Amino acid sequence: MRQATERSTEHVLRTASLSRFFPILLAAVLLIGLRWPAKRAMPLVYLLTAGIGLTVWDMSFNRILASTVQGLVITGGVLWIIFGAILLLNTLKHSGGITAIRAGFATISPDRRIQALIIGWLFGCFIEGASGFGTPAAIAAPLLVAIGFPALAAVILGMLVQSTPVSFGAVGTPILVGLNTGLDSAGIGAQLTAQGSSWEAYLQLITSEVAIIHATVGTLMPLIMVLMLTRFFGREKSWKAGFEVLPFAIFAGLAFTLPYAATGVFLGPEFPSLLGGLVGLAIVCSAARLGFLVPKKTWDFAPASEWPSEWLGSIEMKLDSLTVKPMSTLRAWLPYVLVGALLVVSRVFPEVGAALKSVVLVFPDILGETGIKADFMPLYLPGGILVAVVLATFFLHGMKVRELGAAVKESTGVLLGAGFVLLFTVPMVRILINSGVNSAELASMPITMARYVADSVGGIYPLLAPSVGALGAFIAGSNTVSNMMLAQFQFGVAHNLGISTALVVAVQAIGAAAGNMVAIHNVVAASATVGLLGREGTTLRKTVWPTLYYVLFTGLIALFAIYGLGIGDPLLAR
């Protein structure tokens, strides 16, 4: 009897070992290999995930259903953000704000490479610091389209900015929430207290290491953004045109990463991306106006009439057909300034955040499944703030009711395509995450995938630790959720290997940030804002390369720090 039970257990483990990778492999094959649109691929991936959860992980049908409902509630929040971002853009289109913003960039620099760095990199970093959760792409991508960028280029730039600033996005949420809840803070804290240290000091050590390594790797991200822009969207498809702006790109990188790193080391996790973005914007915009390090030869796209159809989205900024009144650049930008200010106030001042959070739709213990819950906070989510700014813009720009009505109508239509895809993508993610509660007594699918990698590589694990974090973000679409799922696992592997737990957890957080560049539902959300749904695989084939650069470079730094510099764990006894 016991032998039969052992054979049965071995069979379950062997089957689980094979099946845990199937959902990710199927998504990769369909989206990247076969170039299927997400609206065709993700329903199949969802069904496969649910089937594996039921048959291999032995999850209850009720838990599968509860996870799906949880995913649908989260989807509502994502669509709310998308709607707010598109509505603000369309409102500015009809008020004349976009026309003024487009003209204003000509006064800073007509060079598209410089514009990409200011909007895609620095403005995107600031918005990430204030809000997070995919908001930078949802705001920056349509703005880039509005000033004349191809939709595909705008989405790719919007995805690439979801790297360096993400670990400190939403006023430090991936660290303050992701690691605080993902690690056994009580157990680790007790051990630290016994040594005369504290959990707070340990978390600050991780924060400092995250900031320094991110700054090291992330300084090259503006250059990578420009290189991809000129190579894939230039007239001559040239790397050379990208390298022409190398000094300015490195300057733009340092203008963000230096204050970012200093803030992380000396002030903590709340403000690195916020302050880095603000300081960087002030420095780089001033430098661009003065022509500092700006190439003498201006670079631009070919005429829009020559663009391949693959580059074009269904949302067009037909500004010439609109009758708009003249507007100053400052007045035109004021709505975006308000977005940034309101996001900061709502995240920094607890009383304001609490007031906004008080309006909430709560789903506790969905279908009686303890631990599966969801909520929807329409005012606190960036979507609520964006809609509030739209209402303010109506008065600030002196709009007519019919103009605002046209903006609402155009924006509502965009949600239909994005909603269908996300209806399957987010619930699939929640099934993966919630699969740890099952009759087979197996860890969740993401955890078993991570364990397989760790057990296979041994002492070289620090090289791959960032990739494990990226895998978590690829699945969940969130740095915070990846940290919650995998931080304790990463800590345990490092502890068992006798290497710095703080450093391995830090590169987990960094890899999880980089994984946002290839997170499927982030790509869908960004694509929806510019009407590019159905071509998610095209975006992923581009963004996977910067992601690989990020996780491999981070892993090499971790290896060198641990084995080359001998960095240990000053806060934990081995």
N, C-alpha and C positions, 0 to 999 in steps of 0.2 A: 504493500500500500504506500509506504513512504517513498519507495523508488518511483512508483507511478506519479506521485505528487511532485517529486524532484524533476522527473522528465517533463511533466506539464509546466512547471515553473521555468525550466530551461527553454522550453518551446516558446512560452510567452515572451521571455527576455530576448530570444533570438529574433522573433517576429517583430518585437518592438524596436530592436536595434536597426532592422531594415526599414521599417515603416516610418520612423520618426523624421526622416529626411524627405519623404515623398511629397508633402505639400509644397515645400520650398523648391524642390526639383521640378515639380510640375509647373509652378508659377514661372520659374526661370525658362523652362523649355518653351512654354506657350507664349510668354511675353517677349523674351529676348530671342530665342531660337526660331520659333515659327512666326514671330511678329504678329501674334493675335492681339486685337484690342482687349483692354482689360474687361470690357463689358461682356466679352465671350469667355475669357480665361478665368476670371475670378469666381463665377458661379460654379465651375467645375472644381476649382481648388477648394472652395467652401465645402462642396459635397464630399470630396475626398477626405478632407480634414474631419468632418463630422463622422464619416464612415470609419476612419481609423480610431477616432475617439470612442465610438460605440463598440467596435469589434476587437481591437487590439488593446487599447487602454482600459477597456471595460468601464467607461464612464456611463452613468445612467442617462437615459433619454431625457429625463427632466433636467439634468445638468447641461446637456447639449442645448436644449431649448432655452434654459435660463441664460446661458452664455450668449446665445443668439440675440435674445431680447436686450441684454446688456450692451451688445455691440450696436444694436439699432438705436438705443438711446445716445450712445457716444457719437454715432453717425449724425444724429440730429444736431449735436454741438458743432461738428466739423462743417456741416452744411450751413449752419448759422454764421460761422466765420466767413465761409466762401461768399455767401450772399451779401454780408456786410461789406466785404472788400470790393466786390463787383459793383454793388450799389453806389459806393462812394466814388468809384471811378466814373460810372455812367452819370452820376450827378454832376461831377466836375466837367464832364464832356458837354453836358447841356447848359451848364452855367457859364462856360467860357474859360474855366480854370485850366483845363488841359492845354488849350491853345496858348495861354500865358506861360504855363510851365515849360512847354516845348520851346517857346521863344526864349525863355529865361536860360535854358541850357546852352543856347547859342552864345550867350554872353559869358558863361563860364568857360565852355569849350565846345566847339562843334564836333570834336573828335569822339566818335562812338566808343572808343576804348576808354576814354576818360569818363564819359557818361556812365558806362557800365560799372566802372569802379566806384563812382560816387553813389549811384542809386543801388546797383546790385550788391556791392560789397559793404560800403559804410552805412548807408541808410538801412540796408537789410540787417546789418549787425545791430544797429540801435533798436530796430523793431523787435528783433529776436530777444535782445536783452530785456525789453519792456514786456513782451507778450509771450514769445515762444510758440510751441504747438503748431508749427507750420505757417504762422502768420506772415513771416517775411516774404515767402514766395507768393502768398496770396495777395500781398500788397505790392511788392516790387515788380512782379511779372506783368500785371496789367499796366502798371505805370510805364514800364519800358516799352510795351507795345504801343501805348498812347503817344510816346515821343518818337516812334518810327522804327522800333526793333521788330524783327520777325518773331512771331509767337513762339516758335520752337526755341530760338535763342534766348528769349526772355524766360521761358520755363527752366531751361538748363542753368542759366545764371541764378535764377531764384532758388534752384535746388542746391547749387554749389555753396551758396552762402550759409546753408544749413549744415555747417561743419564747425568751424572754430568757435563761434559765439554760442553754440547750442548748449554746452555744458553749464553755462551760466544764464541760460535763457529764462524768460518769465521770472526775473529777479531771483535767479539761483535755484529754481524749483528742482532741476535734476539732481542737485547736490543736497539741498535742504530737505526735500521730500524723498527723492529717489534713493539716496544712500541712507538717510536716516531710517527709512522704513525697510530698505532692502538688506541692511546689515543688522545683526543682532546687537543693537546698540546697548541694551541692558547688560548682556553678558560680557561684551568687549569693554564696556564702561566700568564694570566691576573689576575686571582684570587691570585696567589702567589705574583705577583709584588705588588699588593695592600697591601699585608701583609709584604712587605719588603724582600721577598724571591725571588726565581726564578725557572723557569722550570728546569734549569740545576741542581740546588740543589736537586729538587724533584726526578729527574731521577737518580742522584747519590745515594740518599737514597734507592731507589728501587734496584739499582745495588748492594749496600752493603748488603741489606737483602737477595737478591738472592745468593750472594757469601757465606754468613755465613750459611744460611740454606742448600744450596747445599753441602757445605763442611761437615756439620754435618751429613747429610743423606748419602752422597756419600762416606765417608770414609770406609763404610762397603761393597761397591760395589766390590772391588777386592776379598774380602772373598766370596761373593756370586758367583762371577765368578768361583772361584776355587771349591767351593762346588758343583756347577752344573757340572763342568768338571769331578770331581771324582765320583759323584753319578750316572751320566748318561752315562759316557764313560770310566769308570775304569774297571779293570778286575773284581773287587769284588763289583762294584756298591755301593760304600761306602761313607757315609758322613764323616766317621772317617778320611779317607785319606785327605779330604779337611781341616778338623780342625787341622790336623798335621802341616799345613802351616799357621795357624792363626796368629802367631806373625809377620811373614814376610808379610802376606797379609795386616794386619793393618798398618805395617810400609810402605808398598807400597802405601796404601791409604793416609796416612798422608804426605808422601813425595810429593804427588800431591796436596792434599787439603789445606795444610797450606800455601804454597806460592800462591796458587790459591785464597784463601780467602783474604790474605793480599793484593794481587794485586788488587782484586775487590774493597776492601774498600778504599785503598789509591791512586790507579792509574786510576780506572774506568773500563769500560766494554771491552776494546779492547784486553787486554793481559792476563787475568787470566788463561785461558786454555793453551795458548801458553807457558807462563813462567812456569806454574805448570807442564806441560808435560816435558819441557826441564830440569827443576831443578830435577823433579822426576826421569827422565831417568838417569841423571848423578849420583844421590845418590843411586838409587836402583841397577843399573848395577855394580857400585863399590862395594856395599854391597854384592851382589850375588857372585862376583868374590872372595871376601874375606871369603865367607861362613857365613856371619853375619845373624843370625836368620834362616838360611836355614836348613831344616830338614836333619838329617844325612842319612836317608833312601831315596834314589832317587825313584821317582814315574814315571811310564811310562804307556803307553797304552799296551794292548795286541798286539801280532803281527797282522799286517794289514790283514793277511789271515783269521783271526778269527772275523773281524769286520762284523756286520750285513750290508746287502745291503743298508738299510735305511740311514746309516752313510756316504755312498760314493757318491761323485759327478762324473759327466762325464768328468771333467777336471783332468787329472792325471799328476803328475810330475814324468815321467819316466826318471829319471836322469841317471840311470845306463846304458841306451841304448845310451846315448849321449857321444860323444868324446869331452871333454872340457879340456882346458889348466888350469894349476894351477893359482890361483888368491888369493891375500891377502884379508883378511876380510875387511879392510878399503876400498880397491878398489871395492869390491863387494857391500858394503853399500853405496858407493858414489852416485849412482842414487837416492836412497831414501833420502839422505842428500840434494841433489839438489832439489828434490820435495818439501821438507820442506822449504828450503831457498827461492825458487822461489815463493811459495805460500805466504810466509811472505812478501817478497819484493813487490809482486803485490798487497797485501792488505794493507800494511803499508804506502807505498810511493804513494801519490795521482797521481803524474805525470806518474808513471809506470802503475798504474791501469787505468788511463785515456787513455793511449796509447793502452793498450790491449783492452779496451772497445770500442775504436774507430772503431774496426772491428766488425760490428754488423749487424744482419739481423733483421729488425724491422717489426712488424705486428701491426700498430696502428689502433684502432677502428675496430676490426675484424668484417666484414660483416655489418659495420655501427653501431655496438653496442657500444655506448660510455661507456668507463670504462673497456671494455674487450680488452686487448692488450697483446702482448707477444713479446719477443725478444730472440735472440740466439747469444751469444757472444763466438765464438769458441776459441778465444785466452785467454779470461779472465776466462772462466770456468776451473775447475781443469782438465778436459779432455785435453784441449789444452796444459796445463803445463806438464801433464803426457806424452803426445806425444812428446813434445819438449825434455823432458828428455830421452825418448826412442832414439831420434835421437842423442843426446849427448852420450848416452851409446854405441851406435854403434861405435863411435870413441874411447871413453874411454876404452872400453873392447876389442878393436881390432877385431871387428866381421867381418864376411864375409856377402856379400849381400844375399846369399842363406839362411843364418841363420836368418837374419832379415825378409826375405820373409816368412820363415816357421812360425815365431812368428806372423806375420800379418795374415796369413792364419788361424792359430789356433784361434786367437782372434776374427776374423770376424765371424766365425761360432757360437760363443757363443751368439752373439747379437740376433739371430733369435728368440730363445725362450723367452728371456727377453723382446724383443720388442713387441711381441704379447700380453703379459700380460699387459704391461704398456700402450699399445694403448687404453685399456679400463679403467685401474685404474686411471690414472691421469685425463683424461676427466671427469670421474665420480666425482672426487674431485672438479674440476672446476665448474661443474653444481651445486654442493652443495653450494660452496662459492658464486657463482654469482646468487643464487636463490632469493636474497633480492630485486631484481627489478622485479616486477610482477604486474599483474592487480588486484590481490586479496589484495594488500597492506599488505602482510605478510612480516615479517622479514625473513632473510635467514634461511634455515633449521638448520645449526649449532647454530645460535643465539636462535631459538625457543626451541631447545633441552636444551640449557643452562638455558634459562628462566624457563622452566618447573622444572628443578632441583632446582633452587634458590627459586622459589615460594613455593616449596613443603617442604623445610627444615627450612627456617627462620634463627634464630640466630646461628644455628649450621653450617651455610653455610661455614665458613672458613675451616672446616674439609673436605668439598667436593670441594672447589675451585680448588685445584690442579688436581682433577679428571676431572673437566670441561676443564682445559687446556690440559690435556692428551687426552681427547676426540677430541679436535680440532686438535691436532697433529696426532692422529690416522686417522682422516678423511683426513687431508691435507698432512701428511708426513713431516711436517716442524714445528719447534718451531717458526720460524719467522712468518709464515702464521697464526698459531694458535694465536699468540700475536696480529697480525693485526686484526683478526676476533673478538677476545673475550676480549681484554684488556679493552676497553671502557665499555663493559657490566659488567665485574668484578668490575671495578671502580664504576659504578653506583649502583650495588648491595651493595658494602661496604658502599658507601655514604648513601644509604637509611637505612642501618642497623645501622649507626652511629659508624662504626668501622674503623680501619686504612685502608684507600684506598691504601696507598703505600704497605702495607704488603700483602693485598689481590692480588694486581697486581703482586707483587713479586712471590707469590706462584702459580699464573697463569703461569708465565714464567717458574717456576721450573717444574710444572706438564706437561707443553707443552714439556719440554726437555725429561722428562721420557716417554711421549707418543711416542717418536721416537722409543722406543724399540719394540713397537707393530704396528708401521705404516706399512700398507700392502705393499706399493710400495717400502719402504726401505728394507723390507724383500726380496721382489722380486729382487731388485737391488743387494743386498748382495749375495743372492742365485745364481744369474747369474754368478758372478765372480768365483764361484767354481763348476759350473755345477750342481746345486742342485735344479733346477726349478721343480715344481710339488709337492714339499714337504713343502710348505710355512706353512701349517696348523701345521705340526710337530714343526716347529720353534716357531710359535706363542703360542702353548700350553706350551712351556718352558719359553718364555720371558714374558708371562703375569704375572707370579708370582713375579719376581723382579719389574715389573711395579707397581703392587699392593702394594708391600712393599714401593716403593718410594713415591707414592701419598698419602698413608695412614699415613706414618711417617711424611711427610711434612705437611699434614693436622693437625695432632696432635700437631706439633710444632706451627703452626699458631694459633690453639685454645688456647694453653697454653700461647703464647705470648700476645694474645689479652685479654683474660679473666683472666689469671693467673698473668701475669706480668703487665697487664694494659697498654700495649704499644698502644699509640694512634697515631694520625697523627700530628706531630709537625709543618708541613708545611701548613696544610689546616684547616681553621676554620670550625667548625661544625654548 
